């Protein structure tokens, strides 16, 4: 992405950040490998690669990226995209997935 690309930073307060990072990456990796037709037909950002290394991850979409880092009290996200609409779609998709995964704990992702 260029320095002028739309960008958003997010945070999920939780003492289980590493667990949620692993779950999110596993879920997105499964979607990537299944090539779900409903995602491409809906115009949603497509997952290209999911790279998890320790307490950090890089999600590469067809129209942007998101870096994630798990620390002791939060999961930190930094997303950028080719345009504002793509950024909003990436944010919406990640918010939905994380809040679904963490529903029992009441997780909330704040951008």
N, C-alpha and C positions, 0 to 999 in steps of 0.2 A: 504494500500500500504506500501511497505517497504521503509526505508529511501533512498534506492538506485533506487527507481522507477523513470522513466522519469517524469519530471515536467516542466511546462511552466506557466509563469505569463503573463496576458494580461490586457489591459486597453482600455476603450472606454471613450474618453473625451466628456462629456455631462452634462448639468445642469438638465437633466431629467432622471438621472440614476435610481431612484426608479421606475419610470414609465416603463422603458425598462426592468428592473429586473422582475417586475410583469408580463409584457407581455410575456417575454421569458419563465418564469416558467409556465404560463398558457398554452402556446403553447406546451411545452414539456410534460406537464402533460396530455394534450389531446392526444398527440401521444402515450404516455405510455398506456393510457386506451384503445386506439383503436387497439393496437398491430398490427401496420401496417406491413403487410407481406413484402412489398417492402423494408423496412429497414432491416429486418432480412435476406432476400434473397440477398441483396446487400452487406452483410457483415459489415454493419455499426454498430457502438456501439449501444446497446439497452439501453433505459432508464429503470432503475429499480425503482427509487423513485425520487420525486421532493419535497423538503422540503423548504418552504418559511416561514421566520419568521422576520417580520419587514423589515429592509433594508438588510437582508442577506438571502442567499439560499445555499442549498447543492443539487447538482445534482449527483445522483449515477447511473453510467452506469454499464453494465456487465463487462467492462474491465478498469474501472477507475472512478474518481470522479472529480467534479469541484465545488469549493467554489466561491461564488460571494458576493460582498458587494457593495452597492450603497452609495456613499457619495455625497457631494454638487456639485462636479465638474467632477465625473467620476464613471464608473462602473468598478470595479476591479475583475479580474478572476484569479483563481489559480487552474490549472488542473494537475492531475497526472494519470498515467495509468500503466498497467501491462507491457507494452513494447512500444518501440518508434513508431511502426506503429499504435497502438491503440491511443497513445497520438496525433499523427498527425490527425487521423480520428476524434477524439473528438474536436480538435482545428478547423478543417475544418468545421465540422457540426455547432459548436457554432458561428464561424465567419459568415458563410452563414446566419444562422437564425437571428443573431443580426443585420447584415447589411441589411437584407431584411426588418425586422421590422422597422429599423430606416432609411430606404431609403430616406424618405422625408427630414430628417434632415441631410442626408449625413454621417451617422455614419460610423466610421471605427474602427475596433478592431485591435489593435497592440499587437502582442505577443512578 
